[in-house]
Amino acid sequence: MRNLKFKLVSFALIFALCLSFSACNPVDDDYGVKSEVSTDFDNTLDTVEHDDTPIMSSDRVMSKYFDISLFDEENYADIYLGKKFEINGVLNGEKLEVPTKLSNLKKKGWKLNDGNAYDENSLVFAYETIEETIINEKGIVLTVWFYNSSRSSKTLSECNIVKYLINNDFYKDNKNYNEFNVSGITNSMAITDVIDTLGTPSHFYKVSDNSYYLDYFATKKDRRNGITVYINPLEDSITSIEFSYYK
């Protein structure tokens, strides 16, 4: 009997202590429930981290025409025309093939211009590139580059012409000018037309406030092959164009 009374008293004391503890620590209604405020804050952090793309290029002129965040601090982007892109040029309705030999151009009325440092029989060292000018029967002058891709010296006439430079004379005389079409790029195009036709360039370079050039490389493997468009951003015009294929 005495043991039973002792147990009852002990139980009553324990129950009283429990009530006193619960009175000091009210039940948290949000216990086990994820805070909506905390969730929103986490999402905000994620958004900031993903959207905070560093702008490496310091140029602010070309940013008017394409996404400048694609370019690094030297204004290169991992963008290329692709192996299947066809690089071709036409001048006054006449196709300019690249690569080609001087002998092929001679059949179309072109020859080496006077005053060049090299003639047809001059030796070109292995892997050397030579810049020359050619002229046709109408007096049109083009700058071309010869390239010796072999491991031994060759004469200039044996080397491939791998690049052409055509100056745009449309704005000097828009009635009597040398009409070109290089993979869709023509004399009278604005800068936005160039971007619409060829897309975002692989590289761009500021020569001066009124002179930039846009490089379009064929592939990452060889940046020599492709198209370079020289532009005047102040006048929104093309000043000249190059196209090349080294082989």
LOPA-661309 format. One record per residue: residue in three letters; residue number from 1; x, y, z of N, C-alpha, C in turn. Coordinates in steps of 0.05 Angstrom, whole numbers. Example, Ala and Ser with C-alpha at 12.3 -4.5 7.8 and 13.67 -1.06 7.14 Angstrom:
! residues 2
GUKOL     r     k     n.c1     n.c2     n.c3    ca.c1    ca.c2    ca.c3     c.c1     c.c2     c.c3
GUKOL   ALA     1      264     -114      156      246      -90      156      264      -66      156
GUKOL   SER     2      257      -45      142      273      -21      143      258        1      157
This chain:
! residues 247
GUKOL     r     k     n.c1     n.c2     n.c3    ca.c1    ca.c2    ca.c3     c.c1     c.c2     c.c3
GUKOL   MET     1       17      -24        0        0        0        0       17       25        0
GUKOL   ARG     2       38       23       18       57       46       19       71       51       -7
GUKOL   ASN     3       78       29      -20       92       31      -46       73       44      -67
GUKOL   LEU     4       48       38      -66       29       49      -86       26       79      -82
GUKOL   LYS     5       25       88      -56       23      117      -51       48      132      -61
GUKOL   PHE     6       72      119      -57       97      131      -65       98      135      -95
GUKOL   LYS     7       88      115     -110       88      117     -139       70      139     -149
GUKOL   LEU     8       46      141     -135       26      162     -144       37      190     -140
GUKOL   VAL     9       51      194     -116       63      220     -111       84      227     -130
GUKOL   SER    10      101      207     -137      123      212     -156      112      219     -184
GUKOL   PHE    11       91      205     -192       79      211     -218       68      239     -219
GUKOL   ALA    12       55      248     -197       43      275     -195       64      296     -198
GUKOL   LEU    13       87      292     -184      110      311     -185      121      313     -214
GUKOL   ILE    14      124      291     -227      135      291     -254      116      305     -273
GUKOL   PHE    15       90      301     -270       70      314     -287       70      344     -283
GUKOL   ALA    16       74      353     -258       74      381     -252       99      394     -264
GUKOL   LEU    17      122      381     -263      146      391     -276      143      395     -306
GUKOL   CYS    18      130      376     -318      126      377     -347      109      401     -355
GUKOL   LEU    19       88      406     -339       70      429     -344       85      455     -342
GUKOL   SER    20      103      457     -322      118      481     -318      137      487     -341
GUKOL   PHE    21      150      466     -352      169      469     -375      154      478     -400
GUKOL   SER    22      131      466     -405      115      473     -429      105      501     -427
GUKOL   ALA    23      100      511     -404       90      539     -401      112      558     -408
GUKOL   CYS    24      138      551     -403      161      569     -409      168      568     -439
GUKOL   ASN    25      161      547     -453      168      544     -481      143      538     -497
GUKOL   PRO    26      129      560     -507      105      555     -523      110      540     -548
GUKOL   VAL    27       91      526     -558       94      510     -582       98      527     -606
GUKOL   ASP    28      118      522     -623      123      537     -648      105      526     -670
GUKOL   ASP    29       86      543     -678       67      534     -699       81      529     -726
GUKOL   ASP    30      104      542     -730      118      539     -756      139      517     -755
GUKOL   TYR    31      141      503     -734      161      482     -732      156      461     -754
GUKOL   GLY    32      176      455     -769      174      434     -790      163      445     -816
GUKOL   VAL    33      156      472     -817      146      484     -842      168      502     -853
GUKOL   LYS    34      175      499     -880      196      514     -893      187      543     -896
GUKOL   SER    35      204      561     -888      197      590     -889      195      599     -918
GUKOL   GLU    36      173      612     -925      169      623     -952      189      646     -957
GUKOL   VAL    37      194      662     -937      213      684     -940      240      673     -946
GUKOL   SER    38      248      653     -932      275      641     -936      277      630     -964
GUKOL   THR    39      256      617     -974      256      606    -1001      259      627    -1022
GUKOL   ASP    40      244      649    -1019      246      671    -1038      273      683    -1039
GUKOL   PHE    41      286      685    -1016      313      696    -1014      333      678    -1028
GUKOL   ASP    42      330      652    -1024      347      633    -1037      345      635    -1067
GUKOL   ASN    43      320      637    -1077      316      639    -1106      328      664    -1117
GUKOL   THR    44      326      686    -1101      338      711    -1110      368      709    -1113
GUKOL   LEU    45      380      695    -1094      409      691    -1096      417      675    -1120
GUKOL   ASP    46      401      654    -1126      407      638    -1150      404      654    -1175
GUKOL   THR    47      384      671    -1176      379      687    -1200      402      707    -1204
GUKOL   VAL    48      411      719    -1183      434      738    -1185      459      724    -1194
GUKOL   GLU    49      464      700    -1183      488      686    -1191      488      678    -1220
GUKOL   HIS    50      464      670    -1231      463      661    -1259      463      684    -1279
GUKOL   ASP    51      451      707    -1270      448      729    -1289      472      748    -1288
GUKOL   ASP    52      489      745    -1268      512      763    -1265      535      754    -1283
GUKOL   THR    53      531      756    -1309      552      748    -1328      572      770    -1331
GUKOL   PRO    54      598      764    -1327      618      785    -1328      622      795    -1357
GUKOL   ILE    55      624      821    -1360      629      833    -1386      659      837    -1389
GUKOL   MET    56      672      821    -1405      701      821    -1408      710      843    -1427
GUKOL   SER    57      696      846    -1449      703      866    -1469      697      894    -1459
GUKOL   SER    58      716      913    -1464      712      940    -1455      699      958    -1477
GUKOL   ASP    59      695      946    -1501      684      961    -1523      654      966    -1520
GUKOL   ARG    60      645      990    -1526      617      997    -1523      604     1006    -1549
GUKOL   VAL    61      620     1005    -1571      609     1012    -1597      596      987    -1610
GUKOL   MET    62      610      965    -1609      599      941    -1621      576      928    -1605
GUKOL   SER    63      574      936    -1580      552      926    -1563      525      935    -1573
GUKOL   LYS    64      524      955    -1591      499      963    -1603      489      943    -1624
GUKOL   TYR    65      507      925    -1633      501      908    -1655      499      878    -1648
GUKOL   PHE    66      512      870    -1626      511      842    -1618      517      840    -1588
GUKOL   ASP    67      513      816    -1577      517      811    -1548      546      812    -1541
GUKOL   ILE    68      554      833    -1528      582      837    -1521      592      818    -1500
GUKOL   SER    69      574      806    -1485      582      787    -1463      594      761    -1474
GUKOL   LEU    70      591      757    -1500      602      733    -1513      632      735    -1518
GUKOL   PHE    71      643      759    -1515      671      764    -1522      689      766    -1497
GUKOL   ASP    72      714      758    -1500      733      760    -1478      746      788    -1479
GUKOL   GLU    73      767      792    -1462      779      818    -1460      794      826    -1485
GUKOL   GLU    74      800      807    -1503      813      814    -1529      793      813    -1552
GUKOL   ASN    75      768      813    -1545      746      814    -1564      744      790    -1583
GUKOL   TYR    76      750      766    -1572      746      741    -1586      722      727    -1574
GUKOL   ALA    77      707      713    -1591      685      697    -1582      687      669    -1595
GUKOL   ASP    78      676      650    -1581      676      622    -1591      654      618    -1611
GUKOL   ILE    79      655      633    -1633      635      632    -1654      649      629    -1681
GUKOL   TYR    80      639      612    -1698      652      606    -1724      632      602    -1746
GUKOL   LEU    81      641      606    -1771      623      602    -1794      616      573    -1797
GUKOL   GLY    82      635      556    -1792      631      527    -1794      644      516    -1819
GUKOL   LYS    83      650      490    -1818      663      477    -1841      647      477    -1866
GUKOL   LYS    84      621      476    -1863      603      474    -1887      597      502    -1899
GUKOL   PHE    85      606      523    -1886      600      550    -1897      617      554    -1922
GUKOL   GLU    86      604      564    -1943      618      568    -1969      628      597    -1971
GUKOL   ILE    87      654      600    -1972      667      626    -1975      671      631    -2005
GUKOL   ASN    88      658      651    -2016      661      657    -2044      660      686    -2049
GUKOL   GLY    89      672      695    -2071      672      723    -2078      667      728    -2107
GUKOL   VAL    90      652      749    -2113      646      757    -2140      651      787    -2143
GUKOL   LEU    91      666      795    -2164      672      823    -2169      663      830    -2197
GUKOL   ASN    92      644      849    -2199      633      857    -2225      623      833    -2241
GUKOL   GLY    93      610      814    -2227      599      791    -2241      619      769    -2246
GUKOL   GLU    94      644      773    -2239      665      753    -2244      673      739    -2218
GUKOL   LYS    95      673      713    -2218      679      698    -2194      709      698    -2189
GUKOL   LEU    96      715      704    -2163      743      703    -2154      746      678    -2137
GUKOL   GLU    97      759      658    -2148      762      633    -2133      785      634    -2113
GUKOL   VAL    98      781      620    -2091      802      619    -2071      801      591    -2058
GUKOL   PRO    99      824      577    -2057      850      585    -2067      851      581    -2098
GUKOL   THR   100      870      595    -2110      873      593    -2139      902      599    -2146
GUKOL   LYS   101      909      595    -2171      936      602    -2181      935      627    -2198
GUKOL   LEU   102      957      640    -2200      959      665    -2216      952      658    -2245
GUKOL   SER   103      959      635    -2255      954      627    -2282      924      627    -2288
GUKOL   ASN   104      908      619    -2268      879      620    -2272      868      648    -2274
GUKOL   LEU   105      879      666    -2259      871      694    -2260      880      708    -2286
GUKOL   LYS   106      903      699    -2296      913      710    -2321      894      704    -2345
GUKOL   LYS   107      881      682    -2343      862      675    -2364      838      694    -2364
GUKOL   LYS   108      833      706    -2341      810      725    -2338      819      754    -2342
GUKOL   GLY   109      844      758    -2349      854      785    -2355      868      799    -2333
GUKOL   TRP   110      876      784    -2311      891      795    -2289      920      789    -2292
GUKOL   LYS   111      937      807    -2282      966      802    -2281      978      816    -2257
GUKOL   LEU   112     1003      810    -2251     1016      824    -2229     1020      853    -2236
GUKOL   ASN   113     1014      870    -2217     1016      899    -2221     1046      907    -2220
GUKOL   ASP   114     1052      929    -2234     1079      940    -2233     1086      950    -2205
GUKOL   GLY   115     1110      947    -2197     1119      957    -2171     1118      937    -2149
GUKOL   ASN   116     1110      912    -2155     1110      891    -2134     1139      883    -2129
GUKOL   ALA   117     1144      875    -2104     1171      866    -2097     1178      839    -2109
GUKOL   TYR   118     1158      822    -2115     1162      796    -2126     1150      795    -2155
GUKOL   ASP   119     1164      779    -2172     1152      773    -2198     1144      743    -2198
GUKOL   GLU   120     1135      734    -2221     1125      706    -2223     1146      685    -2216
GUKOL   ASN   121     1172      692    -2221     1193      672    -2217     1208      676    -2191
GUKOL   SER   122     1199      695    -2175     1212      699    -2148     1207      675    -2130
GUKOL   LEU   123     1227      668    -2115     1225      645    -2096     1210      653    -2071
GUKOL   VAL   124     1192      636    -2062     1177      640    -2037     1185      617    -2018
GUKOL   PHE   125     1194      624    -1994     1203      604    -1976     1179      587    -1966
GUKOL   ALA   126     1186      564    -1954     1166      546    -1943     1149      560    -1922
GUKOL   TYR   127     1123      557    -1925     1103      568    -1907     1104      599    -1905
GUKOL   GLU   128     1114      611    -1926     1116      640    -1927     1091      652    -1942
GUKOL   THR   129     1082      675    -1933     1060      689    -1945     1070      715    -1958
GUKOL   ILE   130     1063      720    -1983     1072      744    -1997     1048      761    -2005
GUKOL   GLU   131     1049      786    -1999     1027      805    -2006     1035      819    -2032
GUKOL   GLU   132     1017      818    -2052     1021      831    -2078      996      845    -2087
GUKOL   THR   133      998      860    -2109      974      871    -2122      972      861    -2150
GUKOL   ILE   134      948      857    -2159      943      849    -2187      925      870    -2200
GUKOL   ILE   135      925      871    -2226      910      891    -2241      898      878    -2266
GUKOL   ASN   136      874      886    -2274      862      875    -2298      861      895    -2320
GUKOL   GLU   137      850      888    -2342      850      905    -2366      834      931    -2362
GUKOL   LYS   138      816      931    -2343      800      955    -2337      814      974    -2317
GUKOL   GLY   139      838      965    -2308      852      982    -2288      844      978    -2260
GUKOL   ILE   140      828      957    -2254      820      951    -2227      843      937    -2212
GUKOL   VAL   141      849      947    -2189      871      936    -2173      861      921    -2148
GUKOL   LEU   142      871      897    -2144      864      882    -2120      889      874    -2106
GUKOL   THR   143      888      873    -2079      910      862    -2063      905      833    -2059
GUKOL   VAL   144      925      816    -2063      923      787    -2060      946      777    -2043
GUKOL   TRP   145      943      754    -2031      964      741    -2016      970      714    -2028
GUKOL   PHE   146      996      709    -2033     1005      683    -2043     1016      668    -2018
GUKOL   TYR   147     1011      642    -2018     1020      625    -1995     1033      600    -2005
GUKOL   ASN   148     1057      595    -1994     1071      570    -2001     1067      550    -1978
GUKOL   SER   149     1050      531    -1983     1042      512    -1962     1061      488    -1960
GUKOL   SER   150     1081      487    -1978     1099      464    -1978     1123      468    -1960
GUKOL   ARG   151     1139      447    -1957     1162      448    -1940     1187      458    -1954
GUKOL   SER   152     1185      464    -1979     1208      474    -1995     1200      499    -2010
GUKOL   SER   153     1220      514    -2019     1215      539    -2034     1202      533    -2061
GUKOL   LYS   154     1185      552    -2069     1171      551    -2095     1171      578    -2108
GUKOL   THR   155     1167      579    -2134     1164      605    -2147     1137      616    -2140
GUKOL   LEU   156     1134      642    -2143     1109      655    -2136     1086      644    -2153
GUKOL   SER   157     1091      638    -2178     1070      628    -2195     1061      600    -2188
GUKOL   GLU   158     1077      586    -2173     1069      559    -2164     1053      559    -2138
GUKOL   CYS   159     1054      582    -2124     1040      584    -2099     1010      591    -2103
GUKOL   ASN   160      994      583    -2084      965      590    -2085      960      619    -2076
GUKOL   ILE   161      942      632    -2090      930      657    -2080      909      649    -2061
GUKOL   VAL   162      912      657    -2035      895      648    -2014      877      669    -2002
GUKOL   LYS   163      882      695    -2009      866      716    -1998      864      740    -2017
GUKOL   TYR   164      840      753    -2018      835      777    -2033      826      799    -2015
GUKOL   LEU   165      834      824    -2022      824      848    -2009      811      865    -2030
GUKOL   ILE   166      785      872    -2026      771      889    -2045      763      915    -2030
GUKOL   ASN   167      772      938    -2040      764      963    -2029      737      971    -2039
GUKOL   ASN   168      721      983    -2022      694      990    -2029      694     1019    -2039
GUKOL   ASP   169      689     1023    -2066      688     1049    -2077      660     1059    -2082
GUKOL   PHE   170      640     1046    -2070      612     1053    -2075      606     1081    -2065
GUKOL   TYR   171      618     1089    -2043      611     1115    -2031      627     1138    -2045
GUKOL   LYS   172      646     1132    -2061      660     1152    -2077      644     1158    -2103
GUKOL   ASP   173      633     1137    -2114      617     1141    -2138      597     1118    -2139
GUKOL   ASN   174      572     1123    -2131      552     1102    -2128      539     1094    -2155
GUKOL   LYS   175      550     1106    -2177      540     1098    -2204      562     1081    -2218
GUKOL   ASN   176      586     1089    -2215      608     1075    -2228      627     1064    -2206
GUKOL   TYR   177      620     1041    -2196      636     1028    -2175      639      998    -2181
GUKOL   ASN   178      658      986    -2168      663      957    -2172      646      941    -2152
GUKOL   GLU   179      626      929    -2164      606      914    -2148      617      888    -2138
GUKOL   PHE   180      615      883    -2112      624      857    -2102      602      844    -2086
GUKOL   ASN   181      605      818    -2084      587      801    -2067      604      779    -2055
GUKOL   VAL   182      609      781    -2030      626      761    -2016      608      747    -1996
GUKOL   SER   183      600      723    -2003      582      706    -1986      558      722    -1976
GUKOL   GLY   184      547      739    -1994      523      754    -1987      528      782    -1978
GUKOL   ILE   185      553      790    -1973      559      817    -1965      564      834    -1990
GUKOL   THR   186      550      857    -1993      552      874    -2016      560      902    -2008
GUKOL   ASN   187      566      919    -2029      577      945    -2025      561      964    -2007
GUKOL   SER   188      535      965    -2011      519      986    -1998      507      977    -1971
GUKOL   MET   189      515      955    -1960      504      945    -1935      512      962    -1911
GUKOL   ALA   190      494      965    -1892      500      977    -1866      511      955    -1847
GUKOL   ILE   191      521      963    -1824      533      944    -1806      512      923    -1796
GUKOL   THR   192      488      932    -1792      467      913    -1784      461      892    -1805
GUKOL   ASP   193      464      900    -1831      461      881    -1853      482      860    -1853
GUKOL   VAL   194      506      868    -1846      529      849    -1844      523      828    -1822
GUKOL   ILE   195      514      838    -1799      508      820    -1776      484      802    -1784
GUKOL   ASP   196      464      812    -1797      441      796    -1805      450      774    -1825
GUKOL   THR   197      470      780    -1841      478      761    -1862      498      740    -1851
GUKOL   LEU   198      518      748    -1836      539      730    -1827      536      723    -1798
GUKOL   GLY   199      520      738    -1783      516      732    -1754      537      748    -1738
GUKOL   THR   200      539      740    -1712      558      752    -1694      586      744    -1702
GUKOL   PRO   201      605      763    -1704      632      756    -1713      648      739    -1692
GUKOL   SER   202      669      727    -1702      687      712    -1684      705      730    -1668
GUKOL   HIS   203      710      753    -1680      729      773    -1667      724      800    -1680
GUKOL   PHE   204      729      821    -1664      728      847    -1676      751      864    -1664
GUKOL   TYR   205      759      885    -1679      782      901    -1670      777      930    -1677
GUKOL   LYS   206      783      947    -1658      781      976    -1662      807      987    -1671
GUKOL   VAL   207      808      997    -1696      832     1011    -1706      832     1040    -1697
GUKOL   SER   208      809     1052    -1700      804     1080    -1691      774     1084    -1688
GUKOL   ASP   209      766     1108    -1680      738     1113    -1676      721     1108    -1701
GUKOL   ASN   210      733     1113    -1725      718     1110    -1750      727     1085    -1766
GUKOL   SER   211      741     1067    -1752      751     1043    -1766      752     1019    -1748
GUKOL   TYR   212      736      999    -1754      735      974    -1741      737      952    -1762
GUKOL   TYR   213      744      928    -1754      740      905    -1772      728      882    -1756
GUKOL   LEU   214      712      867    -1771      698      843    -1760      709      819    -1773
GUKOL   ASP   215      720      800    -1757      731      775    -1767      711      753    -1765
GUKOL   TYR   216      707      738    -1786      690      714    -1786      708      690    -1793
GUKOL   PHE   217      716      675    -1773      733      652    -1777      716      628    -1785
GUKOL   ALA   218      728      612    -1803      714      588    -1812      711      567    -1789
GUKOL   THR   219      734      562    -1776      734      542    -1754      754      552    -1733
GUKOL   LYS   220      752      540    -1709      770      546    -1688      798      536    -1694
GUKOL   LYS   221      800      515    -1710      825      503    -1717      843      521    -1732
GUKOL   ASP   222      832      537    -1751      849      554    -1768      834      581    -1772
GUKOL   ARG   223      844      601    -1758      831      628    -1758      839      643    -1784
GUKOL   ARG   224      856      633    -1800      864      647    -1825      842      646    -1845
GUKOL   ASN   225      826      624    -1845      805      621    -1865      780      635    -1856
GUKOL   GLY   226      769      651    -1874      744      665    -1867      741      691    -1882
GUKOL   ILE   227      725      709    -1869      718      735    -1881      724      757    -1861
GUKOL   THR   228      735      779    -1870      740      802    -1853      726      826    -1866
GUKOL   VAL   229      708      839    -1851      693      862    -1861      703      887    -1847
GUKOL   TYR   230      714      906    -1862      723      931    -1851      700      951    -1851
GUKOL   ILE   231      695      964    -1829      672      981    -1827      679     1008    -1815
GUKOL   ASN   232      662     1028    -1821      663     1054    -1808      638     1058    -1792
GUKOL   PRO   233      640     1055    -1765      615     1056    -1749      603     1084    -1748
GUKOL   LEU   234      619     1105    -1753      609     1132    -1753      591     1137    -1777
GUKOL   GLU   235      598     1125    -1800      582     1128    -1824      565     1104    -1830
GUKOL   ASP   236      567     1083    -1813      552     1059    -1816      555     1047    -1844
GUKOL   SER   237      580     1042    -1852      586     1033    -1879      609     1013    -1879
GUKOL   ILE   238      612      999    -1901      634      980    -1906      655      995    -1922
GUKOL   THR   239      680      993    -1913      702     1007    -1927      717      987    -1945
GUKOL   SER   240      719      962    -1937      732      942    -1953      725      914    -1942
GUKOL   ILE   241      733      894    -1957      727      866    -1948      749      847    -1957
GUKOL   GLU   242      755      828    -1940      774      807    -1947      760      780    -1945
GUKOL   PHE   243      769      762    -1962      761      734    -1958      784      716    -1965
GUKOL   SER   244      786      694    -1950      810      677    -1953      804      648    -1948
GUKOL   TYR   245      821      631    -1960      820      603    -1955      849      592    -1959
GUKOL   TYR   246      862      586    -1937      890      576    -1939      890      546    -1943
GUKOL   LYS   247      906      537    -1962      907      509    -1968      933      502    -1981
